[in-house]
């Protein structure tokens, strides 16, 4: 099963394609969509829309695991991130890709056993899960992998595997 993991954002969207067979994980591809701050928000959203569409058409994922917004400290960035997330959800729906959503706290709880784990602790658990594959350098991309791994540890993943 191919899982598209997404960490949504306006400036940077982290994404990955994980292959999961019920036991083993393999990182097939990862990267980021980076939109220029000097562009209008609508142009940036269109870029995200087009890039996510291209990723889906190229890799044909079976499901998507995406970060869910539930609380945001920085009020100036919450709306643009929500807009970007809305565009991404629209593309996923357009392509009939099942969507699974995880809050940052849920991802930390699933990967480390502690909902307030540090970024470094989450990164270490991602590295263990992907051993011996190297992790990408960008935090947003690593976060997308963590979100995708969270899905693989859910009962939904085993049910979805039966359907494929």
N, C-alpha and C positions, 0 to 999 in steps of 0.2 A: 504494500500500500504506500502511495506517495502522499506525504503530508506537507502542506504549505504552512509554514509558521510565519506569523507577521507581528512585528512590533510597530504599530502605527505612529506616525508623526507627520508634521507639516514639513519641517526642515529635512528630516531623515526618516525613511521607512526601512526598518531592517526586515529582511526576509530570508527564508531558507526552504530548501526542499529536502525532506528526510525520507528515507526509505525504511519501512518497518514491516517485518514479517511475522510479528507476534512475539519475537524474542530479541532479534538483533536490530540495531539501528545503524544506518549509514547515511552520512551527510553527503547528498548528491550535488548540491549547489547552495551557495549562500551569497548574499550581497546586500546592497542598499540602494535605495532611490533617494537621491539628494536633490532638493529643489533650491534654486537660488533665492536668497532673501530679497533681492532687488526686484523680483517679478511680482506681479499682482497675485493676490491669493487665488483668484479664479484660474489663472494660468498655471499656478503650482498644483492646484487640484486636478486640472486636466492632465498634467504631466504624470501625476500619481495614477490617475485613471488609466492612461495609456500604457504606462509601464507595468502595472499590475495585470492588465489585460494581456500584454505580451508574455509575461511570466506564466500566466495560466495557460495560454495557448501553446507555449513551448514545452512546459513540463507536465501539463494535464494532471494536476493533483486530484486525488480522490476526496480529500477533506482539507479543511483549513482550521488551524488553531490560531486565534488572534487575541491580543491583549484587550481586556475589557476595562474601560474607564469607570472608576467608581468614586474616586476622590482625587483631587488634584490640588497640590499646594500652590502652584503658580497660576493665578487667575488669568494672567495675560496670555498664557499658552494653551489653556484648556479648550477654548473655542476652536482655534485652528486645528488642534489635534483631533477634536471631535469631528470637524468637517472632513479631515483626511480619512478618518476611520469610516465615516459615512460613505465616502466615495469608494473605499475599499470594499465595504460590505455590499454596496450596490453591484460592483463588478462580480463579486463572488456569487451573489444571488442571480445575476444575469447568466452565469455559467453553471447554475444549479449545483454548486459545490456546498456540501454540508459544512456548517460553521459551528465551531466550538469556541467558547469564550472563557478566558481565565483572567482574573485580576492579578496584579503583581503579587499580592499576599498569597493567593492560591498557588501560584507558580513556586514561590519560595517554600511554602508548606509542602507541596508535592515533591520538590526536588531535594530539600534539605531536612524536612521534618520540622522546620521552624519558620513561621510566617513573617518574621522580622529579620530574616537572615540578610547578611550583607551581599552586595554585588559580587564580591570576591568568592564568597561561599557558594553562591549559585553558579558562578563560572567554574569553580572546581568540580561541582557535581556534573555540569555539562561536559567537562573534559573527561571525567570518569566514564560517563555514558557513551561518549564517542571514541574512547580510547581505541587505537592510537592516533586517530585523526587530529590534525591541528585545528585550533579554534581561530576564527577570524579575529582581526584586531579591533574592529568597531563594536562598541558595547551594544548598539542597537541590533546588530546582526546576531551577536551572542544571545541577546534577550529573545530574539525570534526563535532561536534553536531551543532555548529553555521552555518557551511556550509550546513548541511542537512536541518536545519530550514530555511535557505535562500531559498532553493528550494521550500519548502512548501508554501512560500509566493509569488510564481511566477505563472503566468497564465499557465505555462507548467504543474504544479502539478495538477491543476484542469482538464486539458485536459487528462493527463495520468491516472487520477483516473477513468475517463469515459471508458477507454480502459480495465480496470482490472475487 
